[in-house]
Amino acid sequence: MSEDVDIKLVPNEVFHDLTSRNARRKARKAVKQHIQSLVAENNTFKTGEQATVKDEYRYFSFDVRYPQAH
């Protein structure tokens, strides 16, 4: 069985004030790294293989493994 968790980020004014495409990409990358580190720090969950990143960090995904009771 596969389960997905989708997180949608809504840009705030600070993000919109970033003038360069590169600055916005770096901001999105920092968010991705922060989410991934929060999952990795948790003792219950384990991150899977390397994340898939597309469209300048507008989309990213990674596997999260969690304990399953049968």
C-alpha positions in Angstrom: 0.0 0.0 0.0 1.3 3.5 -0.9 0.4 6.6 1.0 1.2 10.2 -0.1 1.5 13.4 1.9 1.4 16.5 -0.2 2.6 19.8 1.2 1.7 23.0 -0.7 3.7 26.1 0.1 2.1 29.5 -0.4 4.7 32.2 -1.1 4.6 35.2 1.2 5.7 38.8 0.4 9.3 38.1 1.4 9.5 35.4 -1.2 7.8 37.6 -3.8 10.3 40.4 -3.0 13.2 38.1 -4.1 14.1 39.7 -7.4 16.2 37.0 -9.0 15.2 33.6 -10.3 18.3 32.1 -8.5 17.3 33.6 -5.2 13.9 32.1 -5.4 15.3 28.7 -6.4 17.7 28.9 -3.4 14.7 29.7 -1.1 12.7 26.7 -2.3 15.8 24.5 -2.0 16.2 25.6 1.7 12.6 24.7 2.4 13.1 21.3 0.9 16.3 20.7 2.9 14.5 21.8 6.1 11.6 19.5 5.6 13.9 16.6 4.8 16.1 17.3 7.9 13.0 17.4 10.1 12.0 13.9 8.9 15.5 12.6 9.2 15.9 13.9 12.8 12.7 12.0 13.9 13.4 8.5 15.3 10.2 7.1 14.0 10.7 7.9 10.3 13.5 7.1 7.9 14.1 8.9 4.6 14.6 6.7 1.6 16.8 7.2 -1.4 17.8 10.6 -2.8 15.0 13.1 -3.4 13.6 13.7 -6.8 13.8 17.4 -7.7 12.1 19.1 -10.7 11.4 22.6 -12.0 13.9 24.5 -9.9 12.7 23.0 -6.6 9.0 23.8 -7.4 8.5 20.1 -7.1 10.4 17.6 -5.0 9.6 14.2 -3.5 11.3 11.7 -1.3 10.4 8.4 0.3 9.7 8.2 4.0 9.7 4.9 5.7 7.7 4.4 8.9 6.9 1.4 11.2 3.9 -0.7 10.2 2.0 -2.9 12.6 0.2 -5.8 11.0 
